[in-house]
Amino acid sequence: MHYATSAIQALLCSVFLAVVLPAAAQDEPSSDDEQRVTTRVTAVTVYQRGAQVTREAEVTLPAGRTTLVFGNLTPALDPSSIQLSGTGAFTLLSVSHRTNYLEAASDEEPVKALRARKTALEDSLAYVEMLREVYQQEEKLLSENKALGGQDGVDVEELKAAATYFRERLTDLKTQKLDVRRAEQDLRREIRRLDQQIREQQGGRRGSPVGEVVVAVSADRSTEGTFTLQYLTEKAGWTASYNARVEDVDAPLQLSMKANVRQATNVDWTDVRLTLSTGTPTRASTLPDLQPWRLAFPRAARWRGKARVITGAPASNPRVVAGRVTDAMTGEPIPGANLVIEGAQVGTTTNGDGNYRLRVPGEAETLRATFVGYNSLSTPITSERIDFVLKASNAKLDEVVVRSSSRDASQGQRS
């Protein structure tokens, strides 16, 4: 039995040495240990979708190769947008990105104060719960020792004194237990309120991973370095809102624009210089080649009336033209007016409301409106709707004589 115990102890000792010694060897400092860098957000350019964050840090670099870890960054940064610049007597070797799931985002100062207050309340609650347990045990002890005098009985005076003691002590215990229960309820209620406030301050950041930028540098001697880190994140943006104000019904309307900035990067922007932009950060910044737009205006003609061209969808040669013909004096529609395309055997007349609709060939250029007793009017076809306003003509009509033929006359005589 003694031999078996010694063998087990030897086996455990060998296992301990096999596990501990390699671990101790890994803990030995190396020339390429990671050095964590604390950065501060100095500027943010907020786009309507996304934001560019600028961080700065000052680092003391030892001689040789050093790996810097810029931690506590948003996990939603775009690795392809990382830009790092620095000043100092060192050489920048490489820049990479990684996500740290073991280290949660650090709490800000307001959250730390709330957590300290919650810890103090939890200590007070533990003390109150201990008092409640003590009072319960004492009350149980009194309840189990009510028997007095044994078989010989007890003196009346002793009985009275014992009854008075039990009554007063039990009353005191009940009162203290009531006070303890009230204090416990108050403490628990305050702790719940603190938990809610902490969750509100954190905004869901508790336990979330953090982004990290790993930078390898090399320096010939110990030196001071200044770094500027920039990256894009899609967890931010802004929308415009407008305020309209007028001091009096006769006063001009005052319109002001504001911006509603939002961000869910799990990192607070405290005392940060914000710049709002309507640009798109992922779009190329090269200027596009602009092609000229050439406008051609038709040659104006002398018109004796007025044609109103209502521009809708711009079309140099619309396939269908519609409009209305009205009297310039009365504004009434002119039914039966003739609409003719000059140079083509295409035309139509207006209906009872003075409206017309005409399909025109692609080469048509000019549309003319005519009606008996009115001056004709022509206009270029540059829109899908053209209205005509015709003026009455002052010229007198020639006398019209209707004559019958000889054949008709002879037939009339025979009849």
Secondary structure, 3 states (H helix, E strand, C coil): CHHHHHHHHHHHHHHHHHHHHHHHHHCCCCCCCEEEECCEEEEEEECCCCEEEEEEEEEEECCEEEEEEEEEECCCECHHHCEEEEECCCEEEEEEEEEECCCCCCCCHHHHHHHHHHHHHHHHHHHHHHHHHHHHHHHHHHHHCCCCCHHHCCCHHHHHHHHHHHHHHHHHHHHHHHHHHHHHHHHHHHHHHHHHHHHHHHCCCCCCCEEEEEEEEEECCCEEEEEEEEEEECCEEEEEEEEEECCCCCCCCEEEEEEEEEECCCCCCCCCEEEECCCCCCCCCCCCCCCCCCCCCCCCCCCCCEEEECCCCCCCCCCEEEEEEEECCCCCECCCCEEEECCCCCEEECCCCCEEEEECCCCCCEEEEECCCECCEEEECCCCEEEEEECECCCCCCCCCCCCCHHHHHHHHHC
